[in-house]
Amino acid sequence: MSDLRSSSIGTEAQLASVPDKFLSNDPKRPLQYMDDDGSVYTYSLRPLFYSVVFILLIELLERFSYYGLTNTQLEYLVGHYNPEWNAGLTSVQASSFVGASSALAYTAPFIGGIIADGLFGDYVNILLGTSLLYLPGLILIALCSYPYVLGNEFNMAALQAGMLVLWPLGAGFIKSVVNVLGAKQFHPVLQSEMVESYYISFYMVINIGALLGGIILPVVAGKSIAAAYTIPF
């Protein structure tokens, strides 16, 4: 068993050395594991390319969007990008606005984690957080940046709903479970080394996403804040 725990079963040739209790009848997910409660889970031989790559892609794009917006929020709120169409906040008001948004984003993972563990599970939690919170928030933020789309005057209520509630809350719901969902795609005994490699990839992509978002979106915002805030959605 110690040999199995340090192994990375990832090819069909290696299946011959796997005990029957770890084998399923599913050709796409030939590995299985039964936990202490008797629940059976199946796993792919190559989880990274079977499903995990999509989890990493979503996390990269989410970090791109989050840090791109974060690095332009203050200037946007005070009217730096478009003096004729903006929230009209003072620097102090804008700083408080940005601080409140960040505070919710960093508090929301506790809420998202509790809901995921108690109600929906990791996958559905991410699905709901993305479709009902994060994306609607991005839509509202983007629409507010287009003059007159949401009214004759800048729609501060819509911006608050998007930037102070939906977007940061959605970010927290995703952040609380996305790395765990990725790790759960690997067999806990037969693919333990792959889990370590996955976490290296995970932190690499979130840093790449944050770096690109923090560079690209401010540059685009200098040309068109509407275009910059449409890209994340």
N, C-alpha and C positions, 0 to 999 in steps of 0.2 A: 504493500500500500504506500510506503514511503516513496518508492520509485514513481508510482503513479502521480502522487501529489506534486512531484517536481517536474512532471512531463508536460508536453504540449502536443496532445493528440490532434493532428490536423490533416492527415491524409488517410485514404482508404487502406493503404498498405499497413498502417499502424493499427487498424481495427482488429487484426488477428491477435494482437497482444492484450486486447481489452477484455476484462471479465464480462460474462454474459449479463450480469446485473446492471452493467452500464451501457448495454446495447438496446436500441429500440428497433421497431419494424418500419420506421419512417426513413426512406432513402435520402430525403433532403435534410433530415435532422436525425442522424443515426445514433447519436449519443443520448443517454438518458440518465436522470438522477432522481432518486426518491428521497424526500426529506423525512424528518422524524414524524411528521403528521400523516405520512403515507401519500402525499401529493407527488405526482410524477411530472418531471419537466424534461423536454427534449432539446437537443442542441445540435447546431451545424458543425461540420468539421472545420469550416473557415468562417467563424462568426463575423470577423471584421468585414469581409466582402459580402456576407449573406444579409446582414442587417446593421451592423455597428457603423459602417461607413455613412449611412443615412443619419444616424444619431449625431455623429461627429459633424456632418454637414450642417444640420439644423443648429447645432451649438455654435459653429463658426459664424453662420449668418446672424444668429441672435446677438452674439457679442459684437459683430460688425455694426448692427443696427443700434444696439444699446450705447456703445461708446461713441459712435458717430453722432447720435442725438445728444448725448451728454456733453460732448465737447463743443456743441453749437448752441445749446439751450440759452445760456446767459446772453450771448450776443443777439440771439433771435428775439428774446423777450424785451430787450431794451431798444430794439429797432436798428441794430447795426447793419443787418443785411438788407432790410427794406424800410427806409425811414417813413415811407408813405403808408405802409400796411404792416402793423405790428401790435403787440399787446400793450405797448405804451407804459411799461413798468419802469420804475427807477432802478438803479443798480442794486439798492438794498432790497427792494421788493423782488427783483429777479433772483437774487441770491437766496432769499427765503423760499421762493418757488422751487428752485433747483434743489435746495436742501431737503424740502419736504418730499419731492419726487424720489430722491435718492434714498431717503430714510424708509419710505414704503417699499422700495425695491429690495432693500437689504433686510427688511422685516418680514416681507411676504413669504420667503422660503419656509419659515416656521409654520405659517398657515397652510401653504401648499403641501408640506410634508405630512402634516396631521391629516389633511383631507385625503391625500394619496394612501396613507397607511390605513385609515379608517373606513374609507368609502370606495374610491374609484380604482386604486392601483396606480402604478407609475405611468403606464402607457396612456390610459384614459385621462389622467391628470394633465399630462403634457398636451394631449389633443384638445381638451377643454380650455386649458390655459392659453394655448396658442390661438384657437379659433374664436373663443368668446371674450378674451381679454386682450392679448397682445396685438393681434392683427386689427381688431376694431380700434384699439388705441392708436396704432400707427395710421390708420385711415383718417381718424379725426385730426391728428396732428398734421398730416399732410394737407387735408382739405382746408384747415385754418390758414395755411400759408398761401393759398390761392386767393387773391383779392376778389371779394364779392360772391364767392361760391356759397358761403353759408350766411349771407346777409349783406346789407349795405355797410355795416360796421364790423370791425374785427370781432369774431365770436369768442369771447373770453371763456364763456361757459363750456363751449365745446372743447377748447384747448385744455381747460382744467380737467374735464372728464377724461380726455385722452392722455395728457401728460402727467396728471397728478393721481389718476386712479387706474385706468385700464392698462396702460403700458407698463408702469412699474409693478403692478399687481401680477400681470401676466409674466413678466420677467422672473418674478419670485416663484411663481408656480412651476415654471420650467426649470429654474435653477435648482430647486429642491430635490429633484428626482432624476434629471437627465443623465447625470454621470452614473448613478446607480443602475438605471435601466440599461445602459451600455454594458456595465460589468456583469449584469445578470444574463447576458447573451452567451457567456462563456461557462463551460462545465466547471463546477467548483472544485472538482478533483482532478479531472483529466486535462484541464486547460488553464491551470493556475498561473503558469508563466505568461500565457497570453493576456491575462488580466493585468499583470504588471505592465506589459507593453501597451495595452489599451490606455491605461491612465497616463502614460507618457504622451501618447498621441492626443489624448483628450486635452491635456494642459497645453500642448503645442498649438492645437487648433484654436483654442479660446484666446490665446495670446496673439496669434496671427490675425484672427477676426477683430480683436480689439485694436490692434495696431493699424490695420487697414481702414477700419471704420473711423478711427481717430484722425487719420491723415486724409482720406479721400473725401469724406462728407464735408469737412470744413472747407476744403478747396472748392468743391462743387457749390457749397452754400455761398461762397464769395461771388459766384456767377449768378446763381439762382437758388434761393432758399427753398422755393417750391420744388424744384428738381431734386435738391438734396434730401428733402423730407419725403419724396415719393419713392426714392430708391430703397429705403429699408422695408417698405411694405412689399 
